[in-house]
């Protein structure tokens, strides 16, 4: 039996073909009873059957294996909890061919938001439980014994026994409901062939709204009783998206219905279960009166992401978690395609840059990982649901699509999906389809991006009308890396009509750009060169001093697109953090953005200002106020243009950026902003429907009032908690949680952190309250240490625990603190946080080195003063 312990994967001598599952949840006792009959194909001689099971009580006497010739009882039934496997040993060799394995079991409806779990909701003031499943990545085994690996696809026949008054949903439509007293037995159609992690069950009280696609697929959005109006927007998006994807993938949606349901307690954003997609309330429900434009956009992109999975993930599934990025990177990329088609005025592709930047940030760490990552134990899988799998994955797909061309890319995808439907695929299968469709060496090109971690910075110098390109691995620490990539270089000179592209396949290369430069007006000051046009490549660019200065002028003259303005700023910030460029030159470049009004650029300018403000305060406390003032000045133009009140017919993006600009000014403690926010907040306390505080600026007002809260002046904090307690809209609750720890008073921060651990905050939402002010860093760290045992126990089995570590540790900027963190976690680490812990400590080291580097900049004070007093 020991041969099966400690293995990454199950042995392959038995192949599941069909599951017949019966489950009876008890929502009062929070337990469930179940039985499963699994049709197996025994393909090798063995007297063992090994499958996955965890947190279940197996009724050993019930276990049997029946073939056409005999019924066998196992000699031994051993549940190995460490490996989450159930090992059945038989006295004789099992007959080759088809047989049925029967098992009876029971379990607990846990409160860990994984496996078969309970979520709570209120109806007419009474607290009730619902039963919900969340099986990805490896938690179907907590609901029924199974071959819990993506490649072990089978069909599933599900029957539930539940209280008669409740709604019971699963992947497929109901074929029969039999009521027997207080209970009913609900049977569902058998599923198509699919992976265990996509099986889903939800039992509770719900209302729904319904529509149909043009080809007759029934689509419903389920939500808590009384909230159906909030489901209409997601319903509209889902119907349109299913029709769009049917055309794009050239394959219709495979099931007769699609249900989407809002779950009050849900760890992730959403889960693409085949035919029954589960969501956090914030990712599915939209309230016209109380949701912000950013909430609307989130609902649209998350719905599009989950529905993309119905093809890319559910119909064609990754062979093993190493290829998770195929699911997540692709669904992320294609969700932008769908959202752009539905809402072209949102200019959503410009916001894709946020995805790219998050991928670049994480992948700039030495403690990153390749897109294709070895997984040796189920406990390691959670940690790769990160910015590499999702965001770098999506970015390299966009880079490849840009290189191959949209039509060729789409045709190849359609043939890939047809070829691998109802089956599994690896990364190389996708490359093969794209290579065949385009005639380009896709496999060779892409292996350097998916099989090694990191990405290049391409240094560019202009010499005698020739451009010299050199690539080296970019690391945020400034350390040298040894990676090399095949880089699709694009560039334009002085105009977007004068373009050039080539593949940089060696360490360095020189290109003659005499012809391209011919389109520039010599001596006009408008001669600029931009590399990585529209930021389609997943790399950074470092320009020589002259090229950088010319780009600064081009930004001021509005000669560049918003995506290129974003890219120049973002690369400059990253190079500054890596100590390859001075803070002085970054601040000077930021000054060129003082009249910026485009959402994506302003949003990034705000993020960078906030990070630079924190680091500069650590490095040069005496310049803190001047640097703060410079950032306030930078945002004045946009703040005045946008104002506080929404304008008739304004764009979705203006509605979003107004909130971000005012929130930033509140964080910078700009007095006029704090005064106006306070006036509007108090009007809102008097009347929750006041037009003075629409949803798009509520976060700004909440952050602003918290800046003046202290132990002796706490009424606004208490009022905010009152709003939190009164609202039943999750989006409003998370807005408040994200604001209360921004207070400068450490005593209030401690109170706010302790509030996160009370029963008033759902455990899925606690991480929103960890965004503490600079003054609260030490308080938050002391709190994390003090409460670690409780936090580890409550969130320890999922990915949310890693967020506590990252958000509280990463903002520090001293080597002493990094050492202290290492010492604390030396005896407390666990697989679920080991990668995140290393990344967080690395970030502290990067910050500490950056602080030291800024302290050596002799002319910084002089430049900051000049920037502050420059008339904008």
Number of C-alpha atoms within 10 A of each C-alpha: 11 6 7 17 15 14 11 12 19 18 15 12 17 23 19 21 17 21 25 16 18 20 21 18 25 18 19 9 10 17 18 20 19 22 20 22 21 25 23 23 19 20 15 14 12 16 15 21 22 21 22 25 26 23 18 21 14 23 13 17 11 13 19 18 22 18 19 10 8 10 12 16 18 20 12 14 18 15 21 16 13 9 19 22 24 22 22 22 19 19 12 12 12 21 19 15 14 17 22 21 20 17 21 20 20 21 20 21 27 18 16 22 23 24 27 28 26 26 21 15 16 12 11 6 7 7 9 15 20 26 23 25 28 30 23 21 21 22 23 28 25 27 27 31 27 21 27 26 22 23 18 21 23 21 20 24 19 24 21 22 22 22 21 17 12 15 16 23 21 26 28 25 19 16 10 12 15 12 14 11 8 9 15 19 19 22 21 19 16 18 21 18 18 25 30 28 25 23 24 26 19 23 21 22 19 19 16 20 16 16 16 17 16 11 9 10 19 17 23 24 28 25 25 19 13 11 19 18 14 19 25 21 18 23 25 18 19 26 21 18 25 23 16 17 21 15 12 17 21 16 15 16 20 17 16 13 19 26 24 28 25 22 24 19 23 25 22 17 16 24 27 25 30 30 27 24 23 28 27 20 24 23 24 30 31 28 17 13 9 18 20 24 20 16 20 20 19 18 21 26 24 23 27 26 28 27 31 27 24 24 24 23 30 27 23 25 28 23 18 17 24 20 22 26 28 27 23 26 24 25 27 28 23 24 24 23 21 26 24 16 16 16 14 12 11 17 17 21 16 19 16 21 23 16 19 25 22 17 23 26 17 22 23 22 22 19 18 18 20 18 29 24 19 14 16 14 13 18 17 16 21 20 17 21 15 16 24 30 28 26 28 31 28 29 28 22 23 22 17 20 17 14 19 19 12 12 12 16 20 18 17 21 21 16 19 21 22 15 14 15 19 20 21 21 21 18 19 14 15 20 22 16 22 26 19 15 19 17 11 14 13 19 17 12 18 19 17 18 22 22 13 16 21 33 25 23 18 24 18 23 16 19 10 8 14 14 18 16 21 19 26 18 21 28 25 25 23 20 11 11 14 9 16 19 23 18 23 20 19 19 17 20 22 23 18 13 10 16 17 15 14 12 14 19 14 13 14 14 13 15 13 14 17 12 11 19 20 14 14 18 11 10 7 7 12 18 20 22 25 27 25 21 21 19 22 25 22 23 23 25 23 23 22 12 14 12 17 20 16 16 26 22 17 21 21 17 11 15 17 20 14 19 20 22 25 24 25 23 21 21 20 25 26 25 24 22 26 22 21 16 16 20 22 19 18 20 21 16 22 21 20 19 21 19 18 20 19 18 22 23 23 23 20 18 23 19 14 18 23 17 13 21 21 19 23 21 18 22 21 16 13 12 17 17 13 17 24 24 19 23 27 21 21 25 22 17 15 20 21 9 11 20 12 21 14 17 11 6 6 10 13 18 17 19 22 19 24 23 24 22 25 29 25 24 25 27 21 21 19 17 12 11 22 25 15 14 26 19 14 20 25 17 16 18 16 10 12 15 13 13 13 20 25 21 22 24 25 24 24 27 26 26 27 32 29 26 22 17 20 18 11 6 9 14 14 19 23 11 14 21 17 12 17 20 12 10 11 11 17 18 21 20 21 19 19 22 28 21 28 29 27 29 26 18 19 22 14 21 26 17 12 22 24 12 16 19 16 11 8 10 17 16 21 18 18 21 19 20 24 25 19 26 20 18 14 22 21 16 17 23 17 14 16 19 13 11 13 14 12 12 16 19 11 16 20 18 17 19 20 23 19 22 18 22 20 19 20 22 24 21 19 26 24 18 16 13 17 20 13 11 19 16 11 11 13 10 8 13 14 15 16 21 25 16 18 22 23 16 21 25 25 19 25 23 22 24 25 22 20 26 21 16 18 21 14 11 12 10 9 19 16 10 14 19 15 13 22 19 12 11 7 12
